[in-house]
Amino acid sequence: MKIGNKASLYWNTIKYLRPVQIKHQISKRFFGSKQKKKITAIQRIEADSQRLFSIVIPELDCDGSYTGRFHPEALLENYVELLHESHEIRNQWQVPEASHLWNYNLHYLEFLISLAVSYQKTGDGRYLQKWKEYLTGWMGQTSGDSMEPYTISLRIPNILICMEILEKELRGTETERNILDSIYRQYRFLMENTELSLLANHYFENLKTIVICSVLFGEGDVFRRYFAKLKEQIREQILPDGVHFERSLMYHQIILEDILRIYKVLDSAGYRTEADSLLPTVRAMAGAMENIERGFDTVPLFNDAGNNVAKGKEQLLTAAKRLCGYESVDKTDFPEAGYFKLYSGNCAVLFDCGQIGPSYMGGHSHCDCLSFELSVAGHKIFSNSGTGQYQGAKRQFFRSTRAHNTLMIDNREQSELWGEHRAARRISHVTAEVNADNVIGQYRSYQGDLFRRRLGWNGDILTVVDSINTGGKNRRHDRGARHNHVARQFFHLVPGYSYESECDGHLIRVKSADRITAEIRLPESSKGIIHKEGELTEYAGDFGQYQHKEVLEVQTEFSHKTQIKIEIKINVLEENRRG
């Protein structure tokens, strides 16, 4: 990359950051390694300073679909599976052949919950013994990832969940004492190393864990200070429509669980006023999640998202109803987040016309504006490509415009997403208009091109009308050219569906097994290209798992501006029979 281009990327990334982020980024780079050494100097706590509370939420922690992710039988053999990747763990807590994301997740110690629950359900002492072996081994290691503020923030609640499940076996033992001493050191270290360099969900996780620990160890002054900071972040991060401001439904579920967890701790510890202050947020977030995901069998894959990280929608709703009195309310529009739902019979569409995320944190953003996902009878047919990984060669593709059910001009991206978690120049002038039967979204790309998409149902036909007006660096040349550009629209199927072409490529059928599920009609001026192999056909509904899908690309030549109308007819009878 040329020096000038690299400098532009950095400038157009840094200019969106808040001063506190820049300050702490510099501090972390120069003093981070020294700060990590301080943890060994933190003094032990007094034995009688621990305060009793409850942190376990059975609907979330003991559900078989959750604990089964970690394969408790394999854990007994020292094999840990995370994100569809399995490695043997004995004395080492850094696996060179594993991905960095896997090693990072290892230090959450989330898999220990599966062992604790397995012991609780079966009484088999092997699970308890292995739980102690893993935790004792972890406390004796010094891996760099283990003391990252984010891993601390996720790990401490996971350990506390286990301790409550195993309370009878641990109460008053030396093991309990050692664990509490370790938690206290991590907690005090975390207070000195909150992730103000990143903010957003990382900082939220830090505050959540500090609040929980301040209650656990009876540190009232710390609780008052950090609960106030937490409430401030709730006001900033949860949009008025109830959606988390990073516009990822996966992170929305994670933050909802966090607030439920804090509520459970405060309620059980006697902090009734503070616990009750969280109820409106829980109810708003639960309502947003329920309505956005209604009609879908998997998490919508907008921005960084996957199905194997957060707790499930149904489990979260059950917990929100029991703990916080959540009651369902139908809603279709989430204007602050930019998500809109359209229904026709048993067909559901989720349409995205929102910002990439908070201006100062674009690390989890994708080029997915004006994209949609469509399901019939609860089964997704059209889906974005997913995420797959946070580090590695595939990262750039999964964040790109062409990895989503949206449109682009030539190879021009919507936003300038680069590195692993960076965003430089990005979309602007994002607007949405909702009418009785359709939604109209519009934005301007970072290169100045104007995109407009109208989605609407007419019976069992979804009409997609795209309008494009070129701009930016090639505008002068565009006006004098007859066919200077190619409009590219992408329609990604979920694995298990396939395309077949008829009528010279202007009628495209969607098939599932030997049934025709949908028909796509293209205008005469366009041509359809069915991709059955290559990078474009990669799908990652889960982190770490890659499947094959088919993709229809509709190409239309134009000069300065164009409008393209595509109709998707759903074969409702066939899909009902399938469901």
C-alpha positions as CSV (number, residue, x, y, z in Angstrom):
1,M,0.0,0.0,0.0
2,K,1.3,3.5,-0.9
3,I,2.3,5.7,2.0
4,G,-0.3,8.4,1.0
5,N,-3.1,5.8,0.9
6,K,-2.1,4.4,4.2
7,A,-2.0,7.8,5.8
8,S,-5.4,8.6,4.4
9,L,-6.8,5.4,5.9
10,Y,-5.4,6.2,9.3
11,W,-6.5,9.8,9.3
12,N,-10.1,8.9,8.1
13,T,-10.2,6.3,10.9
14,I,-8.7,8.4,13.7
15,K,-10.8,11.5,13.0
16,Y,-14.0,9.7,14.2
17,L,-12.5,8.6,17.5
18,R,-13.2,10.3,20.7
19,P,-10.3,12.1,22.5
20,V,-10.5,9.6,25.4
21,Q,-10.0,6.7,22.9
22,I,-6.9,8.3,21.4
23,K,-5.4,9.1,24.8
24,H,-5.9,5.5,26.0
25,Q,-4.7,4.0,22.7
26,I,-1.4,5.8,23.1
27,S,-1.2,4.8,26.8
28,K,-1.9,1.1,26.0
29,R,0.8,1.0,23.3
30,F,3.5,2.5,25.5
31,F,2.6,1.2,29.0
32,G,0.3,-1.8,28.5
33,S,3.0,-4.5,29.3
34,K,4.0,-2.7,32.5
35,Q,0.4,-2.5,33.7
36,K,-0.1,-6.2,33.4
37,K,2.6,-6.9,36.0
38,K,0.7,-5.0,38.7
39,I,-1.8,-7.7,39.3
40,T,0.6,-9.8,41.4
41,A,0.9,-6.9,43.9
42,I,-2.8,-6.7,44.7
43,Q,-3.4,-7.7,48.3
44,R,-5.8,-10.5,49.3
45,I,-9.2,-9.7,50.6
46,E,-10.5,-10.3,54.1
47,A,-12.4,-13.6,54.5
48,D,-15.6,-12.0,55.8
49,S,-15.9,-9.3,53.1
50,Q,-17.7,-11.5,50.6
51,R,-21.4,-10.6,50.1
52,L,-23.9,-13.3,49.1
53,F,-26.0,-12.9,45.9
54,S,-27.2,-15.0,43.0
55,I,-25.9,-14.7,39.5
56,V,-27.2,-17.9,37.9
57,I,-30.1,-17.6,35.4
58,P,-31.2,-21.2,34.8
59,E,-32.9,-20.5,31.5
60,L,-29.5,-19.2,30.1
61,D,-26.9,-21.2,32.0
62,C,-28.4,-24.6,32.3
63,D,-30.2,-24.9,28.9
64,G,-29.0,-28.0,27.1
65,S,-28.7,-26.2,23.7
66,Y,-26.2,-23.9,25.4
67,T,-24.1,-26.3,27.5
68,G,-24.0,-28.8,24.7
69,R,-21.9,-26.4,22.6
70,F,-18.9,-27.3,24.7
71,H,-19.2,-31.1,24.6
72,P,-18.8,-32.0,28.2
73,E,-17.6,-35.6,27.4
74,A,-14.8,-34.2,25.2
75,L,-13.9,-31.8,28.0
76,L,-13.2,-34.9,30.3
77,E,-10.6,-35.9,27.7
78,N,-9.0,-32.4,27.8
79,Y,-10.4,-31.4,24.4
80,V,-12.0,-27.9,24.4
81,E,-14.3,-27.1,21.4
82,L,-15.0,-23.4,20.8
83,L,-16.3,-21.9,17.6
84,H,-16.3,-25.2,15.8
85,E,-12.6,-25.6,16.5
86,S,-11.3,-28.2,19.0
87,H,-7.9,-28.4,20.7
88,E,-6.3,-30.3,23.5
89,I,-5.6,-28.4,26.7
90,R,-3.3,-29.8,29.3
91,N,-0.6,-27.6,30.8
92,Q,-0.6,-25.0,28.0
93,W,-3.1,-22.2,27.8
94,Q,-2.0,-20.8,24.5
95,V,-2.4,-23.1,21.5
96,P,-0.1,-22.0,18.6
97,E,-2.1,-23.9,15.9
98,A,-5.4,-22.3,17.0
99,S,-6.8,-19.1,15.7
100,H,-6.3,-16.0,17.8
101,L,-10.0,-15.7,18.3
102,W,-10.1,-19.2,19.6
103,N,-7.3,-18.6,22.1
104,Y,-9.0,-15.4,23.1
105,N,-12.3,-17.3,23.7
106,L,-10.4,-20.0,25.6
107,H,-9.7,-17.5,28.4
108,Y,-13.4,-16.7,28.9
109,L,-13.5,-20.1,30.7
110,E,-17.1,-20.3,29.5
111,F,-16.8,-24.0,28.8
112,L,-16.5,-24.6,32.6
113,I,-20.2,-23.9,33.0
114,S,-20.9,-27.0,30.9
115,L,-18.9,-29.1,33.4
116,A,-20.5,-27.6,36.4
117,V,-24.0,-28.1,35.0
118,S,-23.2,-31.7,34.0
119,Y,-22.1,-32.4,37.5
120,Q,-25.2,-30.8,38.9
121,K,-27.5,-32.9,36.7
122,T,-25.7,-36.2,37.0
123,G,-23.7,-36.2,40.3
124,D,-20.8,-37.7,38.3
125,G,-17.6,-36.7,40.2
126,R,-15.6,-36.8,37.0
127,Y,-17.1,-33.5,35.9
128,L,-16.4,-31.8,39.3
129,Q,-12.8,-33.1,39.3
130,K,-12.2,-32.0,35.7
131,W,-13.7,-28.5,36.5
132,K,-11.2,-28.1,39.4
133,E,-8.3,-29.3,37.2
134,Y,-9.1,-26.8,34.5
135,L,-9.6,-23.8,36.8
136,T,-6.5,-24.6,38.9
137,G,-4.5,-25.0,35.8
138,W,-5.7,-21.7,34.4
139,M,-4.9,-19.9,37.7
140,G,-1.3,-21.2,37.3
141,Q,-0.7,-19.9,33.8
142,T,0.5,-16.5,32.4
143,S,-0.8,-16.3,28.9
144,G,-1.0,-12.7,27.5
145,D,-4.7,-13.1,26.5
146,S,-5.7,-14.2,30.0
147,M,-5.3,-10.7,31.4
148,E,-6.9,-8.7,28.6
149,P,-9.6,-6.6,30.1
150,Y,-12.3,-8.1,27.9
151,T,-11.4,-11.7,28.7
152,I,-11.4,-10.8,32.4
153,S,-14.8,-9.2,32.0
154,L,-16.3,-12.3,30.5
155,R,-14.4,-14.8,32.6
156,I,-15.3,-13.6,36.1
157,P,-19.1,-13.9,35.7
158,N,-18.6,-17.4,34.2
159,I,-16.5,-18.5,37.2
160,L,-19.1,-17.0,39.6
161,I,-21.9,-18.9,37.8
162,C,-19.9,-22.1,38.3
163,M,-19.3,-21.3,41.9
164,E,-23.0,-20.9,42.6
165,I,-23.9,-24.1,40.8
166,L,-21.2,-25.9,42.8
167,E,-21.8,-24.0,46.0
168,K,-22.2,-27.1,48.3
169,E,-18.9,-28.6,47.0
170,L,-16.9,-25.4,47.3
171,R,-18.2,-23.6,50.3
172,G,-15.5,-23.1,53.0
173,T,-12.8,-25.0,51.0
174,E,-9.3,-23.8,50.1
175,T,-10.3,-24.0,46.5
176,E,-13.0,-21.5,47.0
177,R,-10.6,-19.2,48.9
178,N,-8.1,-19.4,46.1
179,I,-10.7,-18.7,43.4
180,L,-12.0,-15.6,45.3
181,D,-8.5,-14.3,45.8
182,S,-7.9,-14.7,42.1
183,I,-11.2,-13.0,41.2
184,Y,-10.4,-10.1,43.5
185,R,-7.0,-9.5,41.9
186,Q,-8.5,-9.6,38.4
187,Y,-11.3,-7.3,39.4
188,R,-9.0,-4.7,40.9
189,F,-6.7,-4.9,37.9
190,L,-9.7,-4.5,35.6
191,M,-10.6,-1.2,37.4
192,E,-7.2,0.2,36.4
193,N,-7.5,-1.1,32.8
194,T,-11.0,-0.4,31.5
195,E,-11.1,-0.3,27.7
196,L,-11.6,3.4,27.2
197,S,-9.4,3.0,24.1
198,L,-12.3,1.0,22.5
199,L,-15.5,2.0,24.4
200,A,-18.7,0.4,23.0
201,N,-19.4,-3.2,24.0
202,H,-15.9,-3.8,25.4
203,Y,-16.2,-0.9,27.9
204,F,-19.8,-2.1,28.7
205,E,-18.4,-5.6,29.6
206,N,-15.8,-4.0,31.8
207,L,-18.4,-2.0,33.7
208,K,-20.7,-4.9,34.1
209,T,-18.1,-7.1,35.7
210,I,-16.8,-4.3,38.0
211,V,-20.3,-3.6,39.2
212,I,-20.9,-7.3,39.9
213,C,-17.6,-7.7,41.8
214,S,-18.2,-4.5,43.8
215,V,-21.4,-6.1,45.1
216,L,-19.6,-9.5,45.7
217,F,-16.8,-7.9,47.8
218,G,-19.0,-5.3,49.5
219,E,-17.2,-2.3,48.1
220,G,-20.0,0.3,48.2
221,D,-18.0,3.3,47.0
222,V,-16.8,1.3,43.9
223,F,-20.4,0.2,43.3
224,R,-21.9,3.7,43.3
225,R,-19.2,5.1,41.0
226,Y,-19.3,2.3,38.5
227,F,-23.1,1.7,38.5
228,A,-23.4,5.4,37.5
229,K,-21.0,4.8,34.7
230,L,-22.9,1.7,33.6
231,K,-26.2,3.6,33.5
232,E,-24.5,6.3,31.4
233,Q,-23.4,3.7,28.9
234,I,-26.9,2.1,28.8
235,R,-28.3,5.5,27.9
236,E,-25.7,5.9,25.1
237,Q,-25.5,2.3,23.8
238,I,-29.2,1.3,23.8
239,L,-31.0,3.3,21.1
240,P,-34.5,4.7,21.7
241,D,-36.0,1.9,19.6
242,G,-34.3,-0.7,22.0
243,V,-31.5,-1.9,19.7
244,H,-27.9,-1.9,20.7
245,F,-26.0,0.8,18.8
246,E,-23.5,-1.5,17.1
247,R,-26.4,-2.8,15.0
248,S,-25.4,-6.4,15.4
249,L,-28.2,-8.7,16.6
250,M,-25.5,-11.0,18.2
251,Y,-24.0,-8.2,20.3
252,H,-27.6,-7.0,21.1
253,Q,-28.2,-10.5,22.7
254,I,-24.9,-10.4,24.6
255,I,-25.6,-7.0,26.1
256,L,-29.2,-8.0,26.9
257,E,-27.8,-11.0,28.8
258,D,-25.4,-8.7,30.6
259,I,-28.2,-6.4,31.8
260,L,-30.3,-9.4,32.9
261,R,-27.3,-10.7,34.8
262,I,-26.7,-7.4,36.6
263,Y,-30.4,-7.3,37.4
264,K,-30.3,-10.7,39.0
265,V,-27.3,-9.9,41.1
266,L,-28.7,-6.5,42.3
267,D,-32.1,-7.9,43.0
268,S,-30.8,-10.9,45.0
269,A,-28.3,-8.7,46.9
270,G,-31.0,-6.2,48.1
271,Y,-30.3,-3.3,45.6
272,R,-34.0,-3.0,44.7
273,T,-33.9,0.6,43.5
274,E,-30.9,0.0,41.2
275,A,-32.3,-3.3,39.9
276,D,-35.7,-1.7,39.1
277,S,-34.0,1.1,37.2
278,L,-32.8,-1.6,34.6
279,L,-36.3,-2.9,33.9
280,P,-37.3,-0.5,31.1
281,T,-34.0,-1.3,29.3
282,V,-34.5,-5.0,29.6
283,R,-38.0,-4.8,28.3
284,A,-37.1,-2.5,25.4
285,M,-34.2,-4.7,24.3
286,A,-36.2,-7.9,24.6
287,G,-39.0,-6.4,22.5
288,A,-36.6,-5.3,19.8
289,M,-34.9,-8.7,19.7
290,E,-38.2,-10.6,19.6
291,N,-39.7,-8.5,16.8
292,I,-36.6,-8.2,14.7
293,E,-36.0,-11.9,14.8
294,R,-39.7,-12.9,14.5
295,G,-40.1,-15.3,11.5
296,F,-36.4,-16.2,11.4
297,D,-34.9,-19.5,12.5
298,T,-31.4,-18.0,12.9
299,V,-29.8,-14.7,14.0
300,P,-30.0,-12.1,11.2
301,L,-26.5,-11.7,9.9
302,F,-26.0,-7.9,9.7
303,N,-22.7,-6.5,10.8
304,D,-20.5,-9.0,12.8
305,A,-22.9,-11.8,13.9
306,G,-23.1,-15.5,14.3
307,N,-25.4,-18.1,15.8
308,N,-22.9,-19.8,18.1
309,V,-21.8,-17.0,20.4
310,A,-24.8,-15.4,22.2
311,K,-27.5,-17.1,24.1
312,G,-30.6,-18.0,22.1
313,K,-33.6,-15.7,21.5
314,E,-36.1,-18.0,23.2
315,Q,-34.0,-18.5,26.3
316,L,-33.4,-14.8,26.7
317,L,-37.1,-14.0,26.3
318,T,-38.0,-16.6,28.9
319,A,-35.6,-15.1,31.3
320,A,-36.7,-11.6,30.6
321,K,-40.4,-12.6,31.2
322,R,-39.6,-14.4,34.5
323,L,-37.2,-11.9,36.0
324,C,-38.3,-8.6,34.6
325,G,-42.0,-9.1,33.7
326,Y,-41.4,-8.6,29.9
327,E,-44.6,-8.8,27.8
328,S,-44.5,-9.1,24.0
329,V,-45.5,-6.0,22.0
330,D,-45.7,-6.2,18.1
331,K,-43.4,-3.7,16.4
332,T,-42.0,-3.5,12.8
333,D,-40.0,-0.3,12.6
334,F,-36.7,0.4,14.4
335,P,-35.8,3.8,12.9
336,E,-32.8,4.7,15.1
337,A,-31.1,1.4,14.3
338,G,-32.3,1.4,10.7
339,Y,-34.1,-2.0,10.7
340,F,-37.5,-2.5,9.2
341,K,-39.7,-5.6,9.0
342,L,-42.1,-6.4,6.1
343,Y,-44.6,-9.3,6.3
344,S,-46.8,-11.0,3.8
345,G,-48.6,-14.1,5.1
346,N,-45.8,-16.4,6.4
347,C,-43.1,-14.5,4.6
348,A,-40.9,-12.1,6.6
349,V,-38.3,-9.6,5.4
350,L,-35.7,-7.7,7.5
351,F,-34.4,-4.6,5.7
352,D,-31.3,-2.6,6.8
353,C,-31.1,1.1,6.2
354,G,-29.0,2.4,9.0
355,Q,-25.6,3.7,9.9
356,I,-22.7,1.3,10.1
357,G,-22.7,1.7,13.9
358,P,-21.6,4.3,16.4
359,S,-19.3,6.8,14.7
360,Y,-16.4,6.2,17.0
361,M,-16.6,2.4,16.8
362,G,-16.9,0.8,13.4
363,G,-14.9,-2.3,14.2
364,H,-17.9,-4.6,13.9
365,S,-19.5,-2.9,10.9
366,H,-20.1,-4.4,7.4
367,C,-21.0,-2.9,4.1
368,D,-24.7,-4.1,4.4
369,C,-26.8,-1.0,4.0
370,L,-29.9,-1.6,1.9
371,S,-29.4,-5.4,2.4
372,F,-32.2,-7.7,3.4
373,E,-32.9,-11.2,4.7
374,L,-36.0,-13.2,3.7
375,S,-37.6,-16.2,5.4
376,V,-40.7,-18.2,4.6
377,A,-42.5,-20.2,7.2
378,G,-39.6,-19.6,9.6
379,H,-36.9,-20.8,7.2
380,K,-34.4,-18.4,5.8
381,I,-34.0,-18.4,2.0
382,F,-32.0,-15.2,1.4
383,S,-29.3,-14.4,4.0
384,N,-26.1,-12.2,4.2
385,S,-22.9,-14.2,4.2
386,G,-22.1,-14.0,8.0
387,T,-18.8,-13.3,9.6
388,G,-16.7,-16.4,10.1
389,Q,-13.7,-14.9,11.7
390,Y,-12.2,-11.8,13.2
391,Q,-8.7,-12.4,12.0
392,G,-7.5,-13.9,8.8
393,A,-7.8,-13.7,5.0
394,K,-11.6,-14.2,4.9
395,R,-12.3,-11.2,7.1
396,Q,-12.2,-8.6,4.3
397,F,-14.7,-10.6,2.1
398,F,-17.3,-11.0,4.9
399,R,-17.3,-7.3,5.6
400,S,-17.5,-6.4,1.9
401,T,-20.6,-5.1,0.0
402,R,-20.8,-8.1,-2.3
403,A,-21.1,-10.5,0.7
404,H,-24.6,-9.0,1.4
405,N,-28.0,-8.9,-0.3
406,T,-27.4,-5.3,-1.5
407,L,-26.0,-3.5,-4.6
408,M,-22.9,-1.8,-5.7
409,I,-21.4,0.0,-8.7
410,D,-18.5,-1.9,-10.3
411,N,-16.1,-2.7,-7.4
412,R,-16.9,0.4,-5.3
413,E,-17.5,-0.4,-1.7
414,Q,-20.1,1.3,0.5
415,S,-17.7,2.2,3.2
416,E,-13.9,2.0,3.5
417,L,-13.6,-0.9,6.0
418,W,-10.0,-2.1,6.4
419,G,-7.8,-4.1,8.7
420,E,-9.6,-6.4,11.0
421,H,-11.8,-3.9,12.9
422,R,-11.3,-0.5,11.3
423,A,-13.6,1.8,9.4
424,A,-12.3,5.0,7.6
425,R,-14.6,6.8,5.2
426,R,-18.1,5.6,5.4
427,I,-21.7,6.0,4.1
428,S,-23.6,9.2,4.8
429,H,-27.0,10.8,4.2
430,V,-28.7,7.6,5.4
431,T,-32.5,8.0,5.3
432,A,-35.5,5.7,5.5
433,E,-39.2,6.2,4.6
434,V,-41.9,3.8,5.6
435,N,-45.2,3.6,3.7
436,A,-48.1,1.2,4.1
437,D,-46.7,-1.6,1.9
438,N,-43.1,-0.8,1.5
439,V,-39.9,0.7,2.9
440,I,-37.6,3.1,1.0
441,G,-34.0,3.4,2.0
442,Q,-31.3,5.7,0.7
443,Y,-27.6,6.5,1.4
444,R,-24.6,8.0,-0.3
445,S,-21.4,5.9,-0.4
446,Y,-18.0,7.3,0.7
447,Q,-17.2,7.9,-3.0
448,G,-20.3,10.0,-3.5
449,D,-22.6,7.5,-5.3
450,L,-26.3,7.7,-4.4
451,F,-28.2,4.5,-3.8
452,R,-32.0,4.1,-3.2
453,R,-33.9,0.8,-2.7
454,R,-37.6,0.3,-2.4
455,L,-38.8,-3.0,-1.0
456,G,-42.5,-3.9,-0.9
457,W,-44.8,-6.9,-0.9
458,N,-47.6,-7.4,-3.4
459,G,-49.2,-10.6,-2.3
460,D,-46.6,-13.3,-2.6
461,I,-44.3,-11.1,-4.7
462,L,-41.5,-9.1,-3.2
463,T,-40.6,-6.1,-5.4
464,V,-37.1,-4.7,-5.3
465,V,-36.6,-1.4,-7.1
466,D,-33.1,0.0,-7.1
467,S,-32.1,3.5,-8.2
468,I,-28.4,4.4,-8.7
469,N,-26.9,7.8,-9.4
470,T,-23.1,7.9,-9.8
471,G,-21.1,10.6,-8.2
472,G,-17.7,11.3,-6.7
473,K,-14.4,10.9,-8.4
474,N,-15.7,9.6,-11.8
475,R,-18.7,11.9,-12.2
476,R,-17.2,14.1,-15.0
477,H,-16.2,11.0,-17.0
478,D,-19.6,9.3,-16.3
479,R,-21.6,12.0,-18.1
480,G,-19.8,11.5,-21.4
481,A,-20.0,7.7,-21.4
482,R,-22.8,5.5,-22.6
483,H,-21.9,2.4,-20.7
484,N,-19.2,3.3,-18.2
485,H,-20.5,1.3,-15.2
486,V,-22.0,-1.9,-14.2
487,A,-24.7,-2.0,-11.4
488,R,-24.3,-5.2,-9.4
489,Q,-27.1,-6.6,-7.3
490,F,-26.5,-9.7,-5.1
491,F,-28.9,-12.3,-3.9
492,H,-27.3,-14.8,-1.5
493,L,-29.1,-18.1,-0.8
494,V,-28.7,-20.0,2.5
495,P,-27.0,-23.4,2.2
496,G,-29.4,-26.0,0.9
497,Y,-31.0,-23.9,-1.8
498,S,-29.9,-23.6,-5.4
499,Y,-30.5,-21.6,-8.5
500,E,-31.4,-22.6,-12.0
501,S,-31.7,-20.3,-15.0
502,E,-34.4,-20.1,-17.8
503,C,-35.6,-17.7,-20.5
504,D,-32.1,-16.6,-21.5
505,G,-31.2,-15.9,-17.9
506,H,-34.1,-13.5,-17.2
507,L,-36.1,-16.1,-15.1
508,I,-34.1,-17.5,-12.2
509,R,-35.7,-20.3,-10.1
510,V,-34.8,-21.0,-6.4
511,K,-34.9,-24.7,-5.7
512,S,-34.9,-26.7,-2.4
513,A,-34.4,-30.4,-3.2
514,D,-36.7,-31.0,-6.1
515,R,-39.1,-28.2,-5.2
516,I,-39.3,-24.7,-6.7
517,T,-39.3,-22.3,-3.8
518,A,-39.2,-18.9,-5.5
519,E,-38.8,-17.3,-8.9
520,I,-36.8,-14.2,-9.7
521,R,-37.7,-12.1,-12.8
522,L,-35.0,-9.8,-14.2
523,P,-35.5,-6.9,-16.6
524,E,-34.5,-7.4,-20.2
525,S,-31.7,-4.9,-19.8
526,S,-30.0,-7.0,-17.1
527,K,-28.2,-10.3,-17.1
528,G,-28.1,-12.9,-14.3
529,I,-24.9,-14.7,-13.3
530,I,-25.2,-17.6,-10.9
531,H,-22.1,-18.2,-8.8
532,K,-21.7,-21.8,-7.7
533,E,-18.0,-21.6,-6.6
534,G,-15.4,-19.1,-5.5
535,E,-15.1,-16.8,-2.6
536,L,-18.5,-15.3,-3.2
537,T,-20.2,-18.6,-2.3
538,E,-18.7,-18.9,1.2
539,Y,-21.2,-18.7,4.0
540,A,-20.5,-18.5,7.8
541,G,-23.7,-18.5,9.8
542,D,-21.5,-19.6,12.8
543,F,-18.1,-18.3,13.7
544,G,-15.5,-20.8,12.6
545,Q,-17.8,-22.9,10.4
546,Y,-17.8,-22.4,6.6
547,Q,-20.5,-23.7,4.3
548,H,-21.2,-23.5,0.6
549,K,-24.0,-21.4,-0.9
550,E,-25.1,-20.1,-4.3
551,V,-25.3,-16.5,-5.2
552,L,-27.2,-14.7,-8.0
553,E,-25.5,-11.6,-9.3
554,V,-27.6,-9.3,-11.5
555,Q,-25.5,-7.0,-13.7
556,T,-26.9,-4.0,-15.5
557,E,-24.8,-1.7,-17.7
558,F,-25.4,2.1,-17.4
559,S,-23.8,5.4,-17.6
560,H,-24.7,8.1,-15.1
561,K,-27.9,6.8,-13.5
562,T,-30.3,3.8,-13.7
563,Q,-33.3,2.1,-12.1
564,I,-33.7,-1.6,-11.9
565,K,-36.8,-3.5,-10.9
566,I,-36.6,-7.2,-9.8
567,E,-39.5,-9.3,-8.6
568,I,-39.2,-12.3,-6.3
569,K,-42.2,-14.6,-6.3
570,I,-42.5,-16.9,-3.4
571,N,-44.0,-20.3,-4.0
572,V,-45.9,-20.3,-0.7
573,L,-47.7,-23.6,-1.1
574,E,-44.4,-25.5,-1.7
575,E,-42.7,-23.7,1.2
576,N,-45.6,-24.5,3.5
577,R,-45.4,-28.1,2.5
578,R,-41.7,-28.0,3.3
579,G,-42.2,-26.5,6.7
